[in-house]
Every structure is written in structure tokens, then in C-alpha cells.
Amino acid sequence: MKIMVVGGGGREHAIIKKLKENSEVEVIYALPGNGGIASDAVCVNIGAKEIDKIVEFATENKIDFAVVAPDDPLVLGAVDALEARKIKCFGPRANAAIIEGSKVFSKNLMKKYGIPTATYEVFSNVADALEYLKDAPIPTVIKADGLALGKGVVIAMTRDEAYDAVKSIMEDKVFGNSGNNIVIEEFLTGPEVSVLSFTDGKTMVPMVSSMDHKRALDGDMGLNTGGMGTVAPNPYYTKSIADECMEKIFLPTMNAMNAEGRTFKGCLYFGLMLTPNGPKVIEYNCRFGDPETQVVLPLLDSDLLAIMQAVADERLSEVEVKFSEDSACCVIGASQGYPGKYESGNEITVNGDIDGQLYIAGAKTVDGKLVNAGGRVLGLTARAADLQSAVNKAYAEIEKVSFSNMYYRHDIGKRALEALK
């Protein structure tokens, strides 16, 4: 089989490594891939948003199955375009990807179908939003409506911060047209949980839960990032909470999308907060989360390609989706200065064999050498029988990897381990 994976980060590297475990896979093309992915797939210099070129490549190369991984091409209709050429795909069509593409849509969907989430208001002009904020409870959360590279959310701890956030999003257009509309919502408290799920619109199969670490520095200090590490499973996500989420959130979301004529087929990501009033949805993503994918897929003991094909064919109920009882920890190696300015072009070296998975995110090959070319450069994932062992192993193994301005957090998994005590 010829497989095509659209995207070029650590998430895509994790997906590609897992797909390679299927013996029927002859070749995997990554569009565009990166310097590290090149060791596991044939990288093709076509950007993830170049839909016409992606379709042309898939047609000319007689691709048997495509995986569209990032949010942008999904929202732009990559799956629709590929399916129009009779190429089977894993990923939602554009009319379902809107669940991530528009926060206004997803909040209104939850309100309409009684899916628990934070209370909110939607605004399309600055004056109305600022007027509302005069009496709104503080802290509050302000979200740009559209995609913003995972950065379109501001938690305002003071009223002035809230005013500034509204102006920067709606007037200064820091997120471009994604900020034409905004959502101002209630600030929720409680442990956060990420749950990825496979769904074909008929069956919903949650994957193992995970805990992300968004802040750049130890102790959850510093700026928000795309994620500095993850652990799985998340100890706060108990069997009883999982059952409640399935009944009140997961199945109702699948059914709501069907009722709206927007059947969702692919990976539906639930960002949850376990509040004192029960679990609530913070956000939906229309794809595998990053870096959550890097701890979840190493725990998948079933064939990922078979699952993805079953989702595309709407026969998910017929295949086995089995996860290990083990734990996993992923530590992200980033370029010093991220998420601000950072230096790139430094050679990445690996000393000895890695006991785990090394996923490359922001790197390219220059003169035969792999060099850092992004903020989040790599993820080192270790799997072990328990979380403490997985954490210890991940930190031991990442010591074997280096580039001159590399940094990483030293407390990934600390909160989870404390919760287990």
C-alpha cells in the first residue's frame, strides 16, 4: 500500500512510525514532512495547505490511503478534495472540521445540544465586547473564533488584561481574520484532561487519556506554548469520570454533529476540565493533538492503519482498538527562547541507541546534518509499566539527544505523580 500523510511535525512523525508497523505498507509519503521524518518516510516538498498540489500528487502517485493530520488543511477541505478523486482518507470533511475551525460554532453546538461547557457570549464588534467586560466576572477567558496555531486563547486575570486582549484580537488583528469574532467565556477551574477519540460517526472509541504541560518553564511558569510534554494515562481521569464523559459529552457530540448534517469521521479531540460541577468541554480539536499523540500512540497495541481504514469505511465497530495498561511520558526538547525568538541551524546529535521513541518536529537536513529549524524540535517518549518508571526513563533517554540551544522542562509528569499518591 502507498500511504500519504499530510503534515510535518512531531504528531505526524508519531503517526508515520505507527503506520509503518503494518506489513502491507510499502511506502509512506510525508507532505511536507521534515528532516527527521525523512528517516521513516519519503518527504515531498508540498505544504500542508497546498490542497490542489496535495490532490495532484496523490492522484499521480496512485495513493491508496491518505491521512490529513493538521487542522488547517482539514478546515480548508483537503479531505473533501481527496475524496472527490476517489482517494480514501482519514480525517473529517470541512463541514465537520468546523468544530475546531470556529469556536463560535462549537460553543453554539454545545449550548443547543446540552453538552456541558463554560457559559459564554459571542461578540463581533469591539465596543459591545468592552461594554460586556465592565461587569463580567474576572478572571475570564477570551478566544479568537478561528484557527490561530493553538494560540488564540487569552486567560485574563484582571479587567485591564481582558480589555487589552479584546483590542489586540479584534482591533490589532494579532490572529488575522480569526479574530473577527470572539468568544468571552467563564473561567473554569479543575484538572485538565485531553482525550483523543476515533469516531466514524456511528461508533465512538476514546483513546487513553493524557495530561499536557503548556507552560514553557518548570513549575508551570513562563509563556504558553504548543505543549512542552505529556503523560498518559491522566490519573485524574478515573473510570467513573470516563463513563460520565461518554454519556454526557462524547456520544452527544457525535450525535449532535450527525443531527447537524456534519458527520464527523476521524480523530475528535476533547479538551476537558474536571470542574467541581463535573467534566466540561474547554475545546474540541478536529485532529490528533500535539504532543498528546506522542504519548497516546506508543500505548496503542492495535494496528493504526486498520483502525483508520475502518473509520473511513464507517465500520469502526468491527475492529479491535486496544491500548496497553502501561504508562508513557513525552518530554519536548525545544529551542532556547521558544515561544519567543530562538536560534536555529544547530546540529542535533544522538549519542547511542534510544530506548523509546524519538519524534522529530522542527528540524531540517542541511549538508547531510539534521539541524533545529523550529521552536519545538523533538519529543522523546518512553513507555513503562508505571508512570514513575516512564518519567524516569524519558529523562534518562533525552540526555542522549542534544543541540547547542536545547532546553526542556524537568518536571513533566510531576503533577500526575502527585495525584497518584
Secondary structure as GFF3:
##gff-version 3
##sequence-region A 1 421
A	DSSP	beta_strand	2	7	.	.	.	ID=ss1
A	DSSP	alpha_helix	10	19	.	.	.	ID=ss2
A	DSSP	beta_strand	27	32	.	.	.	ID=ss3
A	DSSP	three_ten_helix	37	39	.	.	.	ID=ss4
A	DSSP	beta_strand	42	43	.	.	.	ID=ss5
A	DSSP	alpha_helix	51	60	.	.	.	ID=ss6
A	DSSP	beta_strand	65	68	.	.	.	ID=ss7
A	DSSP	alpha_helix	71	75	.	.	.	ID=ss8
A	DSSP	alpha_helix	78	84	.	.	.	ID=ss9
A	DSSP	beta_strand	89	90	.	.	.	ID=ss10
A	DSSP	alpha_helix	94	101	.	.	.	ID=ss11
A	DSSP	alpha_helix	103	113	.	.	.	ID=ss12
A	DSSP	beta_strand	120	123	.	.	.	ID=ss13
A	DSSP	alpha_helix	126	133	.	.	.	ID=ss14
A	DSSP	beta_strand	140	144	.	.	.	ID=ss15
A	DSSP	beta_strand	153	156	.	.	.	ID=ss16
A	DSSP	alpha_helix	159	170	.	.	.	ID=ss17
A	DSSP	three_ten_helix	176	179	.	.	.	ID=ss18
A	DSSP	beta_strand	182	186	.	.	.	ID=ss19
A	DSSP	beta_strand	192	199	.	.	.	ID=ss20
A	DSSP	beta_strand	204	206	.	.	.	ID=ss21
A	DSSP	beta_strand	211	212	.	.	.	ID=ss22
A	DSSP	beta_strand	215	217	.	.	.	ID=ss23
A	DSSP	three_ten_helix	218	220	.	.	.	ID=ss24
A	DSSP	beta_strand	221	224	.	.	.	ID=ss25
A	DSSP	beta_strand	229	232	.	.	.	ID=ss26
A	DSSP	alpha_helix	239	245	.	.	.	ID=ss27
A	DSSP	pi_helix	246	250	.	.	.	ID=ss28
A	DSSP	alpha_helix	251	259	.	.	.	ID=ss29
A	DSSP	beta_strand	266	275	.	.	.	ID=ss30
A	DSSP	beta_strand	278	285	.	.	.	ID=ss31
A	DSSP	alpha_helix	293	296	.	.	.	ID=ss32
A	DSSP	three_ten_helix	297	299	.	.	.	ID=ss33
A	DSSP	alpha_helix	304	312	.	.	.	ID=ss34
A	DSSP	three_ten_helix	316	318	.	.	.	ID=ss35
A	DSSP	beta_strand	327	335	.	.	.	ID=ss36
A	DSSP	beta_strand	349	350	.	.	.	ID=ss37
A	DSSP	beta_strand	357	360	.	.	.	ID=ss38
A	DSSP	beta_strand	363	366	.	.	.	ID=ss39
A	DSSP	beta_strand	369	372	.	.	.	ID=ss40
A	DSSP	beta_strand	376	384	.	.	.	ID=ss41
A	DSSP	alpha_helix	387	398	.	.	.	ID=ss42
A	DSSP	beta_strand	401	402	.	.	.	ID=ss43
A	DSSP	beta_strand	406	407	.	.	.	ID=ss44
A	DSSP	alpha_helix	414	420	.	.	.	ID=ss45
###
